Amino acid sequence: MQKKFRGKMQNKFSISGYLKLADLITIFSLLSGFAAIVLFSRGKFSEGMIALLFAAFFDWADGQAARLLGKGTAFGKALDISDLLSFGAAPAVFISAILPNYFGYATAGIFLTASLLRLARFQIEETKFSIGMPTTLNGIIFPAIYFLQKYFIFDNFIFVFVALASSAFMLSSFEIKKII
């Protein structure tokens, strides 16, 4: 079945009919998270952290674009599961790279699972507030600790603490007013 979209006939299930500006920005966030994973896996941690910051920026920007252009769409909300890659998998790969042992891998696995569960809850709850810590904050917390580590000489095990604390906050049920 075809429908008219922007003056052209298209299949009603064409991806171009679903995509909005905010969705394209979400894709930039996803690609920034993917870049962080590639960089972390190659030992380029500073560059990976910068890519993670870009992912957080694009995640913020997609929300702003959705609000400025009208109400967000169900398709856009479904795309938010891409945050699992940027703010769950990327930090988990980082933890695994700097702590390549069972303790690091277990911490990364717990963190990744907590990120998935937080995002799944976000997908099914319709609220005007956030429940638990948003996963996007990991795109700010991990780079902040990483770059502060250069000045305060933290041991890499600080990231175990950060990941486990972040996991607990993501899974908690406290309510946070949405600020962006």
C-alpha positions as CSV (number, residue, x, y, z in Angstrom):
1,M,0.0,0.0,0.0
2,Q,1.3,3.4,-0.9
3,K,0.7,6.9,0.6
4,K,1.6,10.3,-0.4
5,F,4.6,11.7,1.5
6,R,6.1,15.1,0.7
7,G,4.4,15.1,-2.7
8,K,5.7,11.6,-3.6
9,M,4.0,8.2,-3.5
10,Q,5.7,5.9,-1.0
11,N,5.1,2.6,0.7
12,K,3.2,3.3,3.9
13,F,5.9,1.4,5.8
14,S,8.8,3.3,4.3
15,I,11.3,4.4,7.0
16,S,11.4,7.9,5.5
17,G,7.8,8.4,6.5
18,Y,8.7,7.8,10.1
19,L,11.9,9.8,10.4
20,K,11.8,13.3,11.9
21,L,14.7,15.7,12.6
22,A,14.9,14.5,16.2
23,D,15.2,10.9,15.0
24,L,18.2,11.9,12.8
25,I,19.8,13.5,15.8
26,T,19.3,10.2,17.7
27,I,21.1,8.4,15.0
28,F,24.1,10.8,15.5
29,S,24.0,9.9,19.2
30,L,24.0,6.2,18.3
31,L,27.0,6.7,15.9
32,S,28.9,8.7,18.5
33,G,28.4,5.8,21.0
34,F,29.6,3.3,18.3
35,A,32.7,5.5,17.8
36,A,33.3,5.4,21.5
37,I,33.2,1.6,21.5
38,V,35.6,1.4,18.6
39,L,38.0,3.8,20.2
40,F,37.8,2.1,23.6
41,S,38.5,-1.2,22.1
42,R,41.6,0.2,20.5
43,G,42.8,1.7,23.7
44,K,42.1,5.3,22.7
45,F,40.3,6.2,25.9
46,S,40.5,10.0,25.7
47,E,39.1,10.0,22.2
48,G,36.4,7.5,23.3
49,M,35.4,9.7,26.2
50,I,35.0,12.7,23.8
51,A,32.8,10.6,21.5
52,L,30.7,9.6,24.6
53,L,30.3,13.3,25.4
54,F,29.1,13.9,21.8
55,A,26.6,11.1,22.2
56,A,25.3,12.8,25.4
57,F,25.1,16.1,23.5
58,F,23.2,14.6,20.6
59,D,20.8,12.8,23.0
60,W,20.1,16.1,24.7
61,A,19.7,17.8,21.3
62,D,17.2,15.1,20.0
63,G,15.0,15.8,23.0
64,Q,15.1,19.5,22.4
65,A,14.3,19.1,18.7
66,A,11.3,16.8,19.5
67,R,9.9,19.4,21.9
68,L,10.5,22.4,19.6
69,L,8.9,20.7,16.6
70,G,5.9,19.4,18.5
71,K,5.2,16.3,20.5
72,G,7.6,13.4,20.1
73,T,6.6,10.3,18.2
74,A,6.2,6.6,19.1
75,F,8.9,5.9,16.6
76,G,11.2,8.4,18.2
77,K,10.6,6.9,21.7
78,A,11.4,3.4,20.2
79,L,14.7,4.8,18.9
80,D,15.6,5.8,22.4
81,I,16.6,2.2,23.0
82,S,19.7,3.2,21.0
83,D,20.9,4.8,24.3
84,L,21.8,1.2,25.3
85,L,24.7,1.3,22.9
86,S,26.0,4.8,23.8
87,F,25.4,4.9,27.5
88,G,25.3,1.2,28.4
89,A,27.5,-0.7,26.1
90,A,30.2,2.0,25.5
91,P,31.0,2.4,29.2
92,A,30.8,-1.4,29.7
93,V,33.4,-1.8,26.9
94,F,35.5,0.9,28.6
95,I,35.4,-0.8,32.0
96,S,36.3,-4.2,30.3
97,A,39.2,-2.6,28.6
98,I,40.7,-0.9,31.6
99,L,40.0,-3.8,34.0
100,P,40.5,-6.9,31.8
101,N,39.7,-9.4,34.5
102,Y,36.7,-11.2,35.8
103,F,35.9,-8.4,38.3
104,G,35.9,-5.8,35.5
105,Y,33.9,-8.0,33.2
106,A,31.3,-8.8,35.9
107,T,31.0,-5.1,36.7
108,A,30.6,-4.3,33.0
109,G,27.9,-7.0,32.7
110,I,26.0,-5.7,35.7
111,F,26.2,-2.1,34.4
112,L,25.0,-3.1,30.9
113,T,22.1,-5.1,32.4
114,A,21.1,-2.2,34.6
115,S,21.2,0.1,31.6
116,L,18.9,-2.2,29.6
117,L,16.4,-2.5,32.4
118,R,16.3,1.2,32.9
119,L,15.7,1.8,29.2
120,A,13.0,-0.9,29.0
121,R,11.2,0.7,32.0
122,F,11.4,4.1,30.2
123,Q,9.8,2.5,27.1
124,I,6.7,1.3,28.9
125,E,6.1,4.1,31.4
126,E,4.3,7.3,30.5
127,T,5.3,9.9,33.0
128,K,6.2,13.6,33.2
129,F,9.3,12.7,35.2
130,S,12.2,10.3,35.1
131,I,12.1,7.2,37.2
132,G,15.6,6.5,38.5
133,M,18.8,8.0,37.0
134,P,18.6,8.5,33.2
135,T,21.2,6.4,31.3
136,T,22.3,9.5,29.4
137,L,24.0,10.8,32.6
138,N,26.6,7.9,32.1
139,G,27.7,9.8,29.0
140,I,28.7,12.7,31.3
141,I,29.7,10.8,34.5
142,F,32.3,8.5,32.9
143,P,34.1,11.2,30.9
144,A,34.1,13.5,33.9
145,I,35.7,10.9,36.1
146,Y,38.1,9.9,33.4
147,F,39.3,13.4,32.8
148,L,39.4,14.2,36.5
149,Q,41.5,11.1,37.0
150,K,44.4,12.9,35.3
151,Y,44.4,15.5,38.0
152,F,43.5,13.5,41.1
153,I,45.2,10.2,40.2
154,F,42.3,7.8,40.9
155,D,42.9,4.1,40.5
156,N,41.0,2.5,37.7
157,F,38.9,0.7,40.2
158,I,37.1,4.0,40.8
159,F,35.1,3.0,37.6
160,V,33.9,-0.1,39.3
161,F,32.4,2.0,42.1
162,V,31.0,4.5,39.5
163,A,29.5,1.7,37.4
164,L,27.9,0.0,40.4
165,A,26.6,3.2,41.9
166,S,25.2,4.3,38.5
167,S,23.6,0.8,38.2
168,A,21.9,1.2,41.5
169,F,20.7,4.8,40.7
170,M,19.3,3.7,37.3
171,L,17.4,0.8,38.8
172,S,16.0,2.9,41.7
173,S,12.5,4.1,41.7
174,F,13.0,7.7,42.8
175,E,11.3,10.3,40.7
176,I,13.4,13.1,39.0
177,K,11.8,16.1,37.4
178,K,12.7,16.2,33.7
179,I,15.0,19.2,33.3
180,I,15.5,19.0,29.5
